[in-house]
Amino acid sequence: MTLNVSADGQIMDSLSRTLEKLEKDNKKKGSVKQVLLDGCVPFSHQVAGHKCGINNTGVLQHPDGTILKQLQPPPRGPREMHFYTQVYAKDCTDTRLLDLQQHLPKFYGTWAPRESPNELYLKLEDVTKRFSRPCIMDVKIGKRSYDPFASQEKRKEQISKYPLMEEIGFLLLGMRVRQHVYQIDSDSYITHDQFYGRSLGKDTIKNGLTRFFHNGQDLQRHAVSLIISKIRSILRWFESQNQLHFYASSLLLVYEGSPRTFNGWKHKRAEKGREHQQGEPQSNCNKPREALSVQGSLTHIHPYCHERNANGLCVGSVEVEHEEIGMGDKKQFGQEAVEVKMIDFAHVFPSNSPDEGYMFGLRNLLSTLEEILKD
């Protein structure tokens, strides 16, 4: 990777310099809205981590619908890439790693822009793709947010930054929740960043989690229950393995924020002459792709509806497809209503013992979610 050093000593790659120029030219603050390299754009559903802006590329979305995460400087970037390539290796026979795949975003290898072929990105599944109105939360898991090779200075910094992690084993890094306060079709979202999560104490962390599952009118108990089930499945995987330890890794929690998917909206649409049946893909973009394959092209997915008919329903939008795929009435809603994936693997290390720190965090997170259901 070719790097240049600016006058103030800050390292910037060519994409970061492109972003800086775009922002200066447009005299805007915040994210760059223009199309970036090779048609990629800033990922609109990012709730935590470094976002697109001056000197930072953030997470990008490729025109084929996948997510691009820029490879971090060594040793973090190569370590994360090694983790994905190990888990998704075509010749992998390790049953533990094969079982782990279901809990990770699909990995489609690496990608580099034509303008900067030495800049590598991890090409990953967009786990929010099938949701019409995704509500998203990033939860850092584990008793420690630093790895065993961190310096004393780094350890002190992380402990000071996330003091609650050692006590309860998880931290809310960011969330985005759709609100239905004024109108049922409102696209109003409430967002909170890591500073909100860091402001929560042991006595208020449950309130923070509850806020994620509340749409301004009701607590989404079905989403809480389904997410608990998926987290329990991840915990069972950790209880069965002793070969990897995860530090500074997160869970990405997603649930559907569109009420239409809860009320048989798909079936009402079908009665009006829709030809597609429930669960049937409407185009090739919904067909599964083999992990590590970077061939072919997916239709670009945009999460919002830009055109509505006289009845207020979306027309000519991929969003309609997403709301209908696998979505029916509540009895058929099932696991498709939510998603839970492990993300961020720059600090994963081989081990010969159970990952007690990560399991500690999972168990406390589960306990808090179960308390929310009981209230």
C-alpha positions, 0 to 999 in steps of 0.5 A: 500500500502506497502511503504519503505523509502530509506536512503535519505528519498525518498519514493519508492514502490517495482515497483519503486525499480524494475525500479531502479535496471533494469536501474542500471543493464543496465546502461541506462538513461531514460525509462526502455524498458524491460517488467515490472510486469506481462508483462506490459510495459511503455506506448509509447504515454505518453506526459506529467506527470511523465514518467517511470524511476528511482523511478517512474513507469509512465503510463504502458500499460497492455498486454490486451491493457488497460492503468494502472495509479498507484494510487497516495498517499492519498488523491489524489489517493483515490479521483481519484478512487472515481471519476471514481467509482462514474461516472461508477457505475453500479447503477448510475442514475445521468444523468449528470454523465452518460452524462459525461462518453462519455468525459472520458476514459472507466474505467475497475476498479483497477488492482494490479500486482501479485508480489505486490498485495497491489499496486493499479492501475487504469485500463483505456481505451487507447484512442489512440488505434484506431489510426495508427499514433496518434498525441497527446497533453495534455492541462491543463484546468482551471484558477487554477492548485491548489485545494481549500484545497492547502496550501499557499506554494502550491498555490504560487508554482503553480501560479509561475509555471503556471502564464498564467493559471490565465490569459487564463485558459489553458496550454500546458503540452506536445505534440507529432506531426508526421512530413511528411517533407521528406517522406510521410511514415516517423515515425518522430515525434516532441515532446515538454514537459511542459517546452515548454508550460510554455515558451509560453506567451499570444501572442505566445500560438496560435503559440504553438497550431498551431504547434500541428496541423501542420505536417511539410507540412500543417495545419491539418484543418479538425483535428482542426475543429473536435476537436473544435466540441468535446470540445464544447460538453464538454463545454455544459456538464459543462454549464449543471452541478453545482455539480463538480469542476475540478482542475489540470485536463487536456484534451487529444487531439488526431488526426490521423497523417497517411495520408493514412487514409485521402486518401481512403487507406482502399478502395485501400487495399480492392480492392486488396482482403481484406475480411474485410469491412469498420468499421467491427472488424477483431478480438475480440479485437475490440469488446466493453467491458462493463465498470468496467469489468476486465474479458477477454483479449484484443490483445496487441496493438502496434502503429507501423508497424514492417514489410512491403511488397514490396509495403511499406504496413504493413503486419501482424500488428494490425496497419493495423486493426486500419487504416481500422476500421472506416476509409474511404475517407474524406466524411466518415472520421468524428469524428473517425479522432480525440478524446478528453477526460478529464483526471486526476481527483485527484482534483475533488470536490463536489460543488453547483455552476458552474465550472467557472474556467474550463469553462473559460479555455475551452472557451479561448481554443475554441477561440484560435482554432477558430482563427487558423482556420481563419488564 
